[in-house]
Each structure stands twice: as C-alpha cells, then as structure tokens.
Amino acid sequence: MMSYRDGALFGSVVLLGLGLGFNAEACSTDGWLGGASGSYVADSPPTIARYSEFCALSVTGQAHVQSNFASNETRYRARFYVLDSLTGAGTVDIFEAYDDENAVGAASAVFKISFNGSQFTFDATDAGGGSTTIASVNGWNIIEFDWTSGGNFDLWVNADAVNDAATGSVAAGTGDVDAVRLGAPNGFSTQTGRVNFDAFESHRTTPVGPLLVGDANGNQSVNIFDMIGIQNEILNPANLAAGQPDCNANGSVNVFDMICVQNIILGGN
C-alpha cells in the first residue's frame, strides 16, 4: 500500500499496493502526480514478486514513478520494501528527492538512496549533508528514513522505526523536497536483472514502521487463518493472499512461509 498520511498529498500509486490512506486492488500510476517514465511493471504474481497485498513495482532498467508535492516539504518520512535480483557490479539509485519538481533533471537531489547489491548508501551531500552506508540482507529489505532540512537524516534498515533506535544518522543538509522518484531514475550501470519495490508509505512526521510479518489475510493478527491463506495461494496462484504472505521475505510464497507463520504462532520466531 502506498499512502501519505498526516501530510500533503504524496500519491496513491497503487503500484506497490499503494493507496492514499485506503486499500486499493488495481495497479495504476495515476496517483503519482508527476507521472512515470521508462520500462516498469506494476503487477502481482506470477508476473513479479510482492511483499504484501496485490501489486508491486518492478524495474529492469532506467525507469521511475514520480510524485510532485503541493507544497515544499522541510521534513519528510517514508518507508518502502526493496528486493533485487541483479547481477554485475555497480550502483543503482533507487530513490531520489528533489527541490524543484519542474527541473528534476537539472537540479541536484536533496538526498538519494542507492544500492550496490550488498549495501544501501544514503547520501545528502548535494544539499551539504552527510552520507553513510548500511548493509543489506538477502531477500526483501525494509527501508525507512526521517529527513529534516537543517537537521538529521535518520535511517532504519531492516528495523522498526516505531520502536527501534535509528540504524544510522547523518546530517540532512539544507533544502526542501518538492518531488521524489522511486525506481531506477538514473538507470543501471553494468548490472542486469530487476529491482522490485513494494509497500511504499510516506508521512510528514510520524514513524511508519513495518508491516506485520506473516499477516497473510491482512487482518492485523497472525494465526492459523494466515497459514490457510498461504496454502490457498500455493495451491492456486490466482488466489492471492490479501496481506503479507511472504513471511520469510525471500521473494516467493511457498511452504516455508507456512512454517514461518507457524513459528510465529508458536512463539519461535
């Protein structure tokens, strides 16, 4: 799901299962007011992997969706999930924030997030801030950040921003955010493959936090009915679970996700 709560309109790209404060079951880039560019796929299994709900975003080269803000933001929080299947060396910019929606190709990014297959780089140096790298894990990675102009650029990688201390923090630099791009806005370098995104959500000030792992039916609890939902999807891939069936976050839904849910129920995970 994608949404911008407690803030100005961010968009309801129901790409990424996005919604503007509501659930959506269709793939669309209409909510990204700045439009989209390049070769991307917004769909669900078996076309592409998803972390939760019915629709994720996949890019296989230079492509992005863009959202323009109604007013410039001096504080901006967002959370999204990313899964790569890239081969080859190099770095891919996966998220960029800009100070001018009408000149994103020419203006420097206020901050950006990039990925090289083993670590994420969070870079605010174009706005006079800092830069840091944080290691990734295999499978879906959760990224959340809290950027404040003139303050900090706080980062959570595979952590709960609601309850956990930041994984890292650098100076944010000075500026404001007028537009953002998600995908691979500057293309791949020497890599081949794809990068998937899912469950993008943005706020002005409050933490977003992770989705409930193993909540395959999307009712905000984990129990035997989630195992049944995963089983139904395995037996009939057209019968997609409504919530978060990829319990072990490896990019596919199979019997190991049922075991993962069972472990959660029994308190072993």
N, C-alpha and C positions, 0 to 999 in steps of 0.2 A: 504494500500500500504506500502511496506517496501522498503526503499532505503537508500543509503549512498551518499549524495550529498556533494560537495566541500570537499571530503576526499578520503582516501584509500578505497578499496573495502570492504564493510561491508557485502553485500549479497543481494540477491533478493529472499528471501523466499517469495514465493507468497502464502504463508501461511499467514495469516494476510493481505491478499490482497497485498502482498509485491511486490515491483518491484525495479529494480536498475535504478531509475530515469525514469522509464516508467511504464505504467499501464499494469497489467497482469490479465488474466482471468482464470488461472488454478492454482491448488494447487500443490506445489512442495516444497521439502526441498533441492533441488539441490543447490540453491544459498547459503545456509549456508555451507560454505566450510568445517567446522568442523564436519558436519553430524548431526544426530538426534538420540535420544535414548528414549526408553520407549513407553508407550501407549498414543499416542496423536492422535487427529483427526484434519485434515486440510480440511475444507469443508465450506458449506454455508447452510442457512436454507432450509428445516426444520431440518437438522441434528444438527446444532449448531447455536447459536446466533452470529450475527456480528454487528459491529458498522457502518461499511461503506464498500462499494463495495461488492465483491463476495466471499470472503474467509477469515475465521478467524482460530485461533488455539485454541484447547481445550485440557486440560489435566485432567485426572481423577485419577492421582497418580504420581509416580515418572516418569517423562518424560521431555525432553527438546529438543530444537534445539540449535545448537552451531555454532558460526561463528568465524573463526580464521582470524587474520589480517595479511596483507602482511608486515606491519612494526608495531613496538610497538608504541602505542599512549600515549602521555602525556597529551592530552586534548581530551575529548570525550563527545558529547552531544547526547541525544536520547529522543524520545517521543513515548509512546505507550498507548493504552487503555486496561483496565483490568476490568473484570466482574466476580464476584464469585457467586457460589451457593453452598457454603459449610455449613455443619452443624458440630457441635462439637468444642471443644476448641483446641487451639494450633496455631502455626505459620507456614506459608508456605513461603519458599524462592522462589520468582518469577523471580528474575533477579540476575545474578552474573557476575562480571568482574574479569578476572584472569590475572596474569602477565606472565604465561607460557602456551601456547596452548598445549604443549606436556606433561604437568603434572598438568592438572586442578584438578584431583582427589586428588593430594597431596599438591599442592601449596595453600596457603591461598588466599582467594578472596581479590582483591584490594578494592572492595566495593560490596555491595549487597543490594537488596531491598526485604523486606519480608512483609507479610500481615497476620493479625490475625482475619479478619472479621470486624474489626471496625477501624483499623488504619494501615498505612504503616510505616515501620521502614526503615530508610536509614542509613546504617552502613558502615563506612570506618575505623573502629577501628583496623582491622587486618593490615592496612597499616600505623598505627599511627595517624589516623584522628579521627573524631568525629562520633556521632550517634544522630539521632533525630527521633521523631515520628510525623506524621501528620494524622489527622482524615480523614476517607474515607466517601463517600456518598453511598446511595443505588443506584444500577444500575451501568452503565459504569463510571469508573473513568479515568481521563486523568492524566498521569504522564509524566513529563519532567524533565531532570536533565542536569546539566553542571558541569562536573568533570574535575578539573585541578590538576595534580600532583604538590604537594608543595603549592597549593593554596586553593581554596574553592570547596566544593561540594554543589552547589546551586540547589534548588529543587522547582518545581512548581507542585502542586497537585490541579487538577480542576481549573487551572488558565492558562492564556495566556502568555507564556514565551516571546512572541514578544513585548507585550505591558505592562505586569504587573510586578511588583517587585516580587522577589522570595518569595515563601511561607515560606521557611526556608533555612538555610545555616549552614553548619558545616565545619570544617577543612577536607580537602580531604586526608591528609596523603601524603606519597611519594611512587611512583612506576610508573608503566606504564601498559597499557592494551594491552594484546596480544590475548585474546579470550573472548567471552561472551556467556552466556547461558540464554535462555528465556524459561519459563515453570514452572516446579517444579523439578529442578535438584536434590534436596535432598528429594523429596517425601513429602507426607502429614504426619502429626504426628498422631493425633487421629481424624482428620476430615474425612468426606466422602462428595462426591459430585464432582464438577468440577470447574476449573478456566478457563475462556476464555480470549484470548488476540486478539487485532486487531490493525491495522494501526500503525505498528512499523516503525519508520523512524529515522535515525541517521545522524548526521553531525559532522564535526570536530569542527567548531567554531560558526557558526551562529545559532540563535534560530530556532526551528522547528515550534512551535505554533500549535494550534488546527485545526482540520478540520472545515469547515463551517457547522454549525448545520442546519439541515433541507434541505440541498442541495441534495435532493434525486436523481436528474438526473446528478449530478456531473459536472455542467457547471459553478460553482463558483458564482452562484447567487441563491436567494431564491424567488420564485414566484409561481403562480398558477400551473405551469407545474410540480412543485415538489409535490404538492398535488395530481395531476393526477398520477404521478409515484407511490406514496404511495398507492393510491386507486387501481391501477392496480396490485400491489403486493398483497394487501389484497384479491382481487378477484381471483387472480391466483398466488399462492405462487411460481410457477415455473418461473414467470415473475419478476425476482428480479430487484429492482431499482438499477441503476448503481452507485449511490452516497451514501449519508448518510440519509437513510430513518427513522432510529430510532431517531426521533427528540427529544423525551423526555428521551432518553438514559436509558430506563428501561429493555432492553434486548429483546424486541419483537416489531414487527411492526403491528400497528393496527390503528383504527380510531382516537385514541388520538394523534397519530403522525400527522395526518392531521390537527387536531385542533392546535397542537403546531406550525406547519408551518403557518397556518392561522394567529395565534397570532403574529408571526414574521413579516409577510407581513403587518399586520395592525399596527405594532409598539408596540404591547402589550407584547412582550417577548424579 
